[in-house]
């Protein structure tokens, strides 16, 4: 993307701040301060289904909670629709910095006013996540984490299904590329390991998607795997590496067929369809293989975690 294009949609400090106030006003309306404020951090790769975790988290906090998700703030750019219409490919890059900064401003407002909030992340850096948890605890927040364990081919097909649905409804969409999806997936287990080693959170829960047939197809739901486990990485590995059931196979096949049908309806190019087919035929290493390759790093993290705990007198 050229500097000229990015400059074309530059927001002045004044405009940015006006929009920031709008974000805060909209997202915090009716939310009351809490005597014991809580942050629920949601973690999974793109397409895994963090929205369902968000719904669960909102229910747990009795709807008195702010959802902080930078992706939902992109459209606050006053020319968002024009960008999507004329420069769809560059929409994420043009809006990313503004959305992130608006999200940070929203979080800061929540923390200053002791509001509960939900923080959606891809859980892709152990160091940054531990620092975030430390900062929150210093502000007297209770920190809970919900991780979603799902095979990468399910989350990958979901990113395509979401993109095609947006193209159909809005004539534009934001596709998470396979490289970006995979890089975040590969970092999920190392981040979880690093977070559990330091054990700074109050509660950690692992979930997975459940697949159950109904009259219209194969529906997805949530299943709780464990609460505050001592071996969260093993649980993650076993869940992702498990053999697919007939319901899982049927869901994946249905989603692939649905995406292909939508691609044909919008006259997607042959190369685009071929790229999708190749992605769906990808062979991922098992989580066990990934974790074995990271064993030396895990030993280092474990040693560091022990040193940190000793320094804290734990």
C-alpha positions as CSV (number, residue, x, y, z in Angstrom):
1,X,0.0,0.0,0.0
2,X,1.4,3.4,-1.0
3,X,1.9,6.3,1.5
4,X,-0.3,8.4,-0.7
5,X,-3.2,6.0,-0.3
6,X,-2.7,5.8,3.5
7,X,-2.4,9.6,3.6
8,X,-5.7,9.9,1.7
9,X,-7.5,8.4,4.7
10,X,-5.4,10.0,7.4
11,X,-7.4,11.3,10.5
12,X,-6.4,14.4,12.2
13,X,-5.8,14.4,16.0
14,X,-9.0,16.4,16.4
15,X,-11.1,14.0,14.3
16,X,-9.5,11.0,16.0
17,X,-10.4,12.3,19.4
18,X,-14.0,13.1,18.4
19,X,-14.4,9.5,17.2
20,X,-12.7,8.2,20.3
21,X,-15.3,9.9,22.5
22,X,-18.0,8.5,20.3
23,X,-16.6,4.9,20.8
24,X,-16.4,5.4,24.5
25,X,-19.9,6.8,24.8
26,X,-21.5,4.1,22.6
27,X,-19.7,1.1,24.2
28,X,-19.9,2.1,27.9
29,X,-23.5,3.4,27.9
30,X,-25.4,1.9,30.8
31,X,-22.4,0.0,32.2
32,X,-21.9,0.5,35.9
33,X,-18.6,0.5,37.9
34,X,-17.8,-2.6,39.8
35,X,-16.4,-2.9,43.3
36,X,-14.4,-5.9,42.1
37,X,-13.8,-5.1,38.4
38,X,-13.2,-8.1,36.1
39,X,-11.5,-8.5,32.8
40,X,-12.2,-11.7,30.8
41,X,-9.5,-12.3,28.2
42,X,-10.6,-14.4,25.2
43,X,-7.9,-16.2,23.2
44,X,-7.9,-18.2,20.0
45,X,-6.8,-18.0,16.4
46,X,-8.9,-16.1,13.9
47,X,-12.1,-17.9,12.9
48,X,-12.1,-20.1,15.9
49,X,-15.3,-18.6,17.3
50,X,-14.4,-16.1,19.9
51,X,-17.8,-14.5,19.4
52,X,-19.4,-17.4,21.2
53,X,-16.9,-17.1,24.1
54,X,-17.9,-13.4,24.1
55,X,-21.6,-14.2,24.5
56,X,-20.8,-16.6,27.4
57,X,-18.5,-14.0,29.1
58,X,-21.2,-11.3,28.8
59,X,-23.7,-13.6,30.4
60,X,-21.3,-14.4,33.3
61,X,-20.9,-10.7,34.0
62,X,-24.7,-10.2,33.9
63,X,-24.4,-8.0,30.8
64,X,-22.6,-5.3,32.9
65,X,-19.5,-5.4,30.7
66,X,-17.8,-3.6,27.9
67,X,-16.5,-5.5,24.9
68,X,-13.1,-4.3,23.7
69,X,-12.4,-5.7,20.3
70,X,-10.4,-3.6,17.9
71,X,-11.9,-5.4,14.8
72,X,-15.4,-4.0,15.6
73,X,-14.0,-0.4,15.7
74,X,-12.6,-0.3,12.2
75,X,-15.9,1.0,10.8
76,X,-15.7,4.0,13.0
77,X,-13.4,5.5,10.3
78,X,-15.6,8.1,8.7
79,X,-14.7,6.8,5.2
80,X,-14.8,3.1,6.1
81,X,-17.4,2.2,3.4
82,X,-15.6,4.1,0.7
83,X,-12.3,2.3,1.6
84,X,-14.0,-1.1,1.5
85,X,-15.7,-0.2,-1.8
86,X,-12.6,1.1,-3.6
87,X,-9.7,-0.4,-1.7
88,X,-11.0,-3.6,-0.1
89,X,-7.6,-5.3,-0.1
90,X,-6.1,-2.4,1.9
91,X,-9.0,-1.8,4.3
92,X,-7.4,-3.8,7.2
93,X,-4.1,-1.9,6.9
94,X,-5.6,1.5,6.5
95,X,-7.9,1.1,9.6
96,X,-5.7,-1.1,11.8
97,X,-3.8,1.6,13.7
98,X,-6.9,3.7,14.4
99,X,-8.9,0.7,15.5
100,X,-6.2,-0.4,17.9
101,X,-5.8,3.0,19.4
102,X,-9.5,3.5,19.8
103,X,-9.6,0.1,21.6
104,X,-6.8,1.1,23.9
105,X,-8.6,4.3,24.7
106,X,-11.8,2.3,25.4
107,X,-9.8,0.0,27.7
108,X,-8.2,3.0,29.5
109,X,-11.6,4.5,30.1
110,X,-12.9,1.2,31.5
111,X,-9.9,0.9,33.9
112,X,-10.1,4.5,35.0
113,X,-13.8,4.0,35.9
114,X,-13.6,0.4,37.2
115,X,-15.8,-1.1,34.5
116,X,-15.8,-4.8,33.7
117,X,-14.6,-5.5,30.2
118,X,-13.9,-8.3,27.7
119,X,-10.6,-8.3,25.8
120,X,-10.5,-10.3,22.6
121,X,-7.1,-11.4,21.5
122,X,-5.4,-14.0,19.3
123,X,-3.3,-15.0,22.3
124,X,-0.1,-14.8,20.3
125,X,2.6,-13.6,22.7
126,X,3.2,-15.0,26.2
127,X,5.4,-12.0,27.2
128,X,2.8,-9.4,26.2
129,X,-0.1,-11.4,27.7
130,X,1.7,-11.7,31.1
131,X,2.5,-8.0,31.0
132,X,-1.1,-7.2,30.3
133,X,-2.3,-9.4,33.2
134,X,0.3,-7.9,35.5
135,X,-0.9,-4.4,34.6
136,X,-4.5,-5.3,35.2
137,X,-3.8,-6.8,38.6
138,X,-1.9,-3.7,39.6
139,X,-5.2,-1.8,38.9
140,X,-7.1,-4.2,41.2
141,X,-8.7,-6.2,38.4
142,X,-9.7,-9.8,38.6
143,X,-8.3,-11.5,35.5
144,X,-10.0,-14.5,33.9
145,X,-9.0,-16.2,30.7
146,X,-11.0,-18.3,28.3
147,X,-9.1,-20.2,25.6
148,X,-10.8,-21.9,22.6
149,X,-9.1,-25.1,21.4
150,X,-10.2,-25.9,17.8
151,X,-8.4,-27.6,14.9
152,X,-7.0,-25.0,12.5
153,X,-8.8,-26.3,9.5
154,X,-12.1,-25.4,11.2
155,X,-11.0,-21.9,12.0
156,X,-9.6,-21.5,8.5
157,X,-12.8,-22.5,6.8
158,X,-14.7,-20.2,9.2
159,X,-12.6,-17.2,8.1
160,X,-13.6,-17.9,4.4
161,X,-17.3,-18.5,5.3
162,X,-17.4,-15.2,7.2
163,X,-15.7,-13.4,4.3
164,X,-18.2,-14.8,1.7
165,X,-21.1,-13.9,3.9
166,X,-19.8,-10.3,4.2
167,X,-19.3,-10.2,0.4
168,X,-22.9,-11.3,-0.1
169,X,-24.5,-8.9,2.4
170,X,-22.3,-5.9,2.0
171,X,-20.5,-6.4,-1.3
172,X,-17.1,-6.2,0.5
173,X,-15.3,-8.2,3.1
174,X,-12.1,-8.6,5.1
175,X,-10.4,-12.0,4.6
176,X,-7.8,-13.2,7.1
177,X,-5.1,-14.7,4.9
178,X,-3.9,-18.2,5.6
179,X,-0.4,-17.0,6.6
180,X,-1.8,-14.6,9.2
181,X,-4.3,-17.3,10.4
182,X,-1.6,-19.9,10.7
183,X,1.0,-17.7,12.4
184,X,-1.4,-16.9,15.2
185,X,-2.5,-20.6,15.5
186,X,1.1,-21.7,15.9
187,X,1.6,-19.2,18.7
188,X,-1.4,-20.3,20.7
189,X,0.2,-23.2,22.7
190,X,3.5,-21.4,23.4
191,X,1.5,-18.4,24.7
192,X,-0.7,-20.6,26.9
193,X,2.4,-22.3,28.3
194,X,4.1,-19.0,29.1
195,X,0.9,-17.7,30.8
196,X,0.4,-20.8,32.9
197,X,4.0,-20.9,34.0
198,X,3.7,-17.4,35.6
199,X,0.2,-18.2,36.8
200,X,-0.8,-14.5,37.3
201,X,-4.5,-15.0,36.4
202,X,-7.3,-15.8,38.8
203,X,-9.1,-18.2,36.5
204,X,-8.2,-20.1,33.3
205,X,-10.8,-22.1,31.3
206,X,-10.4,-24.1,28.2
207,X,-13.3,-24.7,25.8
208,X,-13.8,-26.4,22.5
209,X,-16.5,-26.3,19.8
210,X,-19.2,-29.0,19.8
211,X,-20.8,-30.2,16.6
212,X,-24.3,-31.4,16.7
213,X,-26.7,-32.1,13.8
214,X,-30.0,-30.4,13.5
215,X,-32.8,-30.0,10.9
216,X,-30.9,-27.3,9.0
217,X,-27.3,-28.6,9.2
218,X,-24.6,-28.9,11.7
219,X,-24.6,-26.4,14.5
220,X,-21.6,-25.4,16.6
221,X,-21.7,-24.8,20.3
222,X,-19.3,-24.6,23.2
223,X,-18.1,-27.3,25.6
224,X,-16.0,-26.6,28.7
225,X,-12.9,-28.8,28.8
226,X,-11.3,-27.6,32.1
227,X,-11.1,-24.9,34.7
228,X,-7.7,-24.0,36.2
229,X,-6.0,-27.1,35.0
230,X,-2.4,-27.7,35.8
231,X,-1.7,-29.1,32.3
232,X,-3.6,-26.8,30.0
233,X,-1.2,-27.2,27.1
234,X,-1.7,-31.0,27.2
235,X,-5.5,-30.5,27.2
236,X,-5.2,-28.1,24.3
237,X,-3.1,-30.6,22.4
238,X,-5.3,-33.6,22.9
239,X,-8.4,-31.7,22.0
240,X,-7.0,-30.3,18.7
241,X,-5.3,-33.6,17.8
242,X,-8.3,-35.8,18.5
243,X,-9.8,-37.9,15.6
244,X,-12.6,-36.1,13.8
245,X,-16.1,-37.4,14.5
246,X,-18.7,-37.9,11.7
247,X,-20.4,-34.7,12.8
248,X,-17.1,-32.8,12.5
249,X,-16.4,-34.2,9.0
250,X,-20.0,-33.4,7.9
251,X,-19.7,-29.8,9.2
252,X,-16.4,-29.2,7.5
253,X,-17.7,-30.6,4.2
254,X,-20.9,-28.6,4.4
255,X,-18.9,-25.4,5.1
256,X,-16.5,-26.1,2.1
257,X,-19.5,-26.6,-0.2
258,X,-21.2,-23.5,1.1
259,X,-18.1,-21.3,0.5
260,X,-17.6,-22.7,-3.0
261,X,-21.2,-22.0,-3.9
262,X,-21.0,-18.4,-2.7
263,X,-17.7,-18.0,-4.5
264,X,-19.3,-19.2,-7.8
265,X,-22.3,-16.9,-7.2
266,X,-20.1,-13.8,-7.0
267,X,-18.0,-15.0,-10.0
268,X,-14.8,-15.4,-8.0
269,X,-11.8,-16.0,-10.3
270,X,-10.4,-19.4,-11.0
271,X,-7.2,-18.6,-9.1
272,X,-9.1,-17.5,-6.1
273,X,-11.1,-20.7,-6.0
274,X,-8.0,-22.7,-6.5
275,X,-6.3,-20.9,-3.6
276,X,-9.3,-21.8,-1.4
277,X,-9.2,-25.4,-2.4
278,X,-5.5,-25.7,-1.8
279,X,-6.0,-24.1,1.7
280,X,-8.7,-26.6,2.6
281,X,-6.4,-29.4,1.5
282,X,-3.6,-28.2,3.8
283,X,-2.0,-30.7,6.1
284,X,-1.1,-29.2,9.5
285,X,1.4,-30.7,11.9
286,X,-0.3,-32.0,15.1
287,X,-0.1,-30.0,18.2
288,X,2.0,-32.7,19.7
289,X,4.5,-32.3,16.9
290,X,4.5,-28.5,17.3
291,X,5.0,-28.8,21.0
292,X,7.9,-31.3,20.6
293,X,9.6,-28.8,18.3
294,X,9.2,-26.1,20.9
295,X,10.5,-28.3,23.8
296,X,13.8,-26.4,24.2
297,X,11.9,-23.1,24.4
298,X,9.5,-24.6,26.9
299,X,12.4,-25.6,29.2
300,X,13.7,-22.0,29.1
301,X,10.2,-20.6,29.9
302,X,9.8,-23.1,32.8
303,X,13.2,-22.1,34.3
304,X,12.3,-18.4,33.9
305,X,8.9,-18.9,35.5
306,X,10.5,-20.7,38.5
307,X,13.0,-17.9,39.0
308,X,10.2,-15.3,38.9
309,X,8.2,-17.2,41.5
310,X,11.2,-17.5,43.8
311,X,11.8,-13.8,43.4
312,X,8.2,-13.2,44.5
313,X,8.6,-15.5,47.4
314,X,6.0,-17.9,46.0
